[in-house]
Amino acid sequence: MKKVLNEDLILYFNDHFPYKRATISNKNFFVTIGIGGNIGDVKLRFNKLFLSFLDDNRFDIIQTSPLLENPPFGYTMQDDFLNAVMVLKTNLSPKQCLKAFQRYENRYKRKRSFKDAPRTLDIDIIFYENKTIDTKDLTIPHKFWNQRESVVIPLGYVI
């Protein structure tokens, strides 16, 4: 099913997006991630990522947003993106989460050619609990999250 928000923004709904966990998680920390991509079959890739997280005992999926199709920003000479937000619970630290998410990006052939380049899969940590972290490798909350429709609109479905 799809819902057109305006000429540039479309929400898609499927079995995994949106999703809400029916049971309680025994893990300690909430981590909210943004996922995005615009190369290849992104819907299929997101569904595979969802199933990968279900099988990964380091994470419990608590909730997901619908998928948002939206135009690129920064470098605009590329296809529209699909984006979603996932709320997970984990016992990993923020740095351990970052490493795990980068491995997922690599599994799905993420290439970092230039800023805002087309990509198969991008996983950003938007929030980790109520922590604020600002290091060379990791900034939490994610920089400019509140200025990006690709985060704000999906986030409205999981809060």
C-alpha positions as CSV (number, residue, x, y, z in Angstrom):
1,M,0.0,0.0,0.0
2,K,1.2,3.5,-0.6
3,K,0.1,6.9,0.7
4,V,1.1,10.1,-1.3
5,L,2.0,12.9,1.0
6,N,2.8,15.4,-1.8
7,E,4.4,15.4,-5.2
8,D,7.8,14.6,-3.8
9,L,7.0,12.3,-0.8
10,I,5.4,8.9,-0.8
11,L,4.9,6.4,2.1
12,Y,5.0,2.7,1.4
13,F,3.6,0.1,3.8
14,N,4.5,-3.6,3.8
15,D,4.9,-6.6,6.2
16,H,8.0,-5.2,7.9
17,F,7.5,-1.4,7.5
18,P,5.8,-0.4,9.8
19,Y,6.3,-3.1,12.4
20,K,5.7,-3.1,16.2
21,R,7.2,-5.8,18.5
22,A,4.5,-7.7,20.4
23,T,6.8,-8.9,23.2
24,I,9.0,-7.2,25.7
25,S,12.8,-7.0,25.1
26,N,15.2,-7.8,27.9
27,K,18.0,-5.7,26.3
28,N,19.1,-2.5,28.0
29,F,19.5,0.3,25.5
30,F,17.3,1.9,22.9
31,V,19.0,2.8,19.6
32,T,17.1,4.6,16.8
33,I,18.6,4.2,13.4
34,G,17.8,5.7,10.0
35,I,18.2,3.5,7.0
36,G,18.3,4.8,3.4
37,G,19.2,3.7,-0.1
38,N,18.6,4.5,-3.8
39,I,20.5,1.9,-5.8
40,G,18.9,-1.3,-6.9
41,D,15.9,-3.0,-5.2
42,V,15.9,-1.0,-2.0
43,K,12.6,-2.3,-0.7
44,L,13.9,-5.9,-1.0
45,R,17.2,-4.9,0.7
46,F,15.3,-3.2,3.6
47,N,13.2,-6.4,4.0
48,K,16.4,-8.5,4.1
49,L,18.0,-6.1,6.6
50,F,14.9,-6.4,8.8
51,L,15.1,-10.2,8.7
52,S,18.9,-10.0,9.4
53,F,18.2,-7.9,12.5
54,L,15.5,-10.5,13.6
55,D,18.2,-13.2,13.4
56,D,20.9,-11.1,15.1
57,N,20.7,-11.8,18.8
58,R,22.5,-8.5,19.5
59,F,19.4,-6.5,18.5
60,D,15.7,-6.7,19.1
61,I,13.5,-4.8,16.7
62,I,11.0,-2.7,18.7
63,Q,9.4,-0.7,16.0
64,T,9.8,0.4,12.4
65,S,8.3,3.2,10.3
66,P,6.8,3.0,6.9
67,L,9.2,3.5,4.0
68,L,9.5,7.1,2.7
69,E,10.3,7.8,-0.9
70,N,11.9,11.3,-1.1
71,P,14.2,13.3,-3.3
72,P,17.9,13.4,-2.7
73,F,19.5,16.4,-1.0
74,G,23.1,17.6,-1.3
75,Y,24.0,15.8,-4.6
76,T,20.7,15.9,-6.4
77,M,21.6,14.3,-9.8
78,Q,20.6,10.8,-8.6
79,D,17.5,8.7,-8.0
80,D,15.0,9.3,-5.2
81,F,15.8,7.6,-1.9
82,L,13.8,5.2,0.3
83,N,14.2,5.9,4.0
84,A,12.9,4.5,7.2
85,V,13.5,4.6,10.9
86,M,14.0,1.5,13.1
87,V,14.0,1.5,16.9
88,L,16.1,-1.4,18.3
89,K,17.1,-2.5,21.7
90,T,20.6,-3.7,22.3
91,N,23.2,-4.3,25.0
92,L,26.0,-3.0,22.7
93,S,27.7,0.3,23.3
94,P,27.2,3.1,20.8
95,K,30.7,2.4,19.3
96,Q,29.9,-1.4,19.1
97,C,26.6,-0.5,17.4
98,L,28.4,1.7,14.8
99,K,30.8,-1.2,14.0
100,A,27.9,-3.6,13.6
101,F,25.9,-1.3,11.4
102,Q,29.0,-0.6,9.2
103,R,29.4,-4.4,8.7
104,Y,25.7,-4.5,7.6
105,E,26.4,-1.7,5.1
106,N,29.4,-3.6,3.8
107,R,27.4,-6.8,3.5
108,Y,25.0,-4.8,1.2
109,K,27.9,-3.4,-0.9
110,R,27.9,0.2,0.5
111,K,30.5,2.3,-1.3
112,R,31.5,5.7,0.1
113,S,32.6,7.5,-3.0
114,F,31.7,11.1,-2.1
115,K,29.4,13.0,0.3
116,D,25.6,12.4,-0.4
117,A,26.5,9.9,-3.2
118,P,24.0,7.2,-4.3
119,R,24.1,4.2,-2.1
120,T,22.8,0.7,-1.7
121,L,22.4,1.0,2.1
122,D,23.1,3.7,4.6
123,I,22.6,3.1,8.3
124,D,22.8,6.1,10.6
125,I,22.5,6.1,14.4
126,I,20.0,8.9,15.1
127,F,19.7,8.4,18.8
128,Y,21.2,6.1,21.4
129,E,19.2,6.4,24.6
130,N,19.6,10.1,25.6
131,K,23.3,10.1,25.0
132,T,25.2,12.9,23.4
133,I,28.4,11.8,21.7
134,D,30.7,14.0,19.5
135,T,33.8,12.2,18.3
136,K,35.6,12.0,14.9
137,D,33.8,8.7,14.1
138,L,30.4,9.1,15.8
139,T,28.0,12.0,16.5
140,I,24.8,11.3,18.5
141,P,22.2,12.6,18.1
142,H,22.8,12.4,14.3
143,K,23.8,15.8,12.9
144,F,20.9,17.7,11.3
145,W,18.4,14.8,12.0
146,N,15.7,17.4,12.8
147,Q,16.2,19.2,9.5
148,R,15.7,16.1,7.2
149,E,12.3,15.0,6.0
150,S,13.9,11.6,5.5
151,V,14.2,11.3,9.3
152,V,11.5,13.5,10.7
153,I,8.6,12.0,8.7
154,P,9.4,8.3,9.5
155,L,10.3,9.2,13.1
156,G,6.8,10.5,13.5
157,Y,5.5,7.0,13.0
158,V,7.7,5.4,15.8
159,I,7.4,7.9,18.6
